[in-house]
């Protein structure tokens, strides 16, 4: 029996621990419901298979749109987007206080493209810390 989309959504949300899989922010402080996003968009040949799905905040999902790459900040050459199914977050990103810092060209490019350190996000991470939700475990 094929699982329903609601079942797939529950699986993706649980696997992500209720956190956006790119910047690791918790849904509880977003004011918007996160949703399932296609890592490789359907328009680029991606599927609805759970291995191609991530938990995302609406703003970043709209920013990502149908992209599969981001420009390298130094060369402008396309770099693949961070893929939470095949890449380890800690290989590409780290924490410096409430800010996400890039450890690789992909990390730097994703932070810039998704504006992962805008002032609102930094305040949300500070609030998460008060509720023992930051840094993510």
Buried (B, 14 or more C-beta within 10 A) or exposed (E): EEEEEEEBBEBBBEBBBEBBBBBBBBBEBBEEEBEBBBBBBEEEEBEEEBEBBBBBBBBBBEBBEEEBBBEBBEEEEEBBBBBBBEBEBEEBBBBEEBEBBBEBBBBBBBBBBBEBBEEEBBEBBEBBEEEEBBEBE
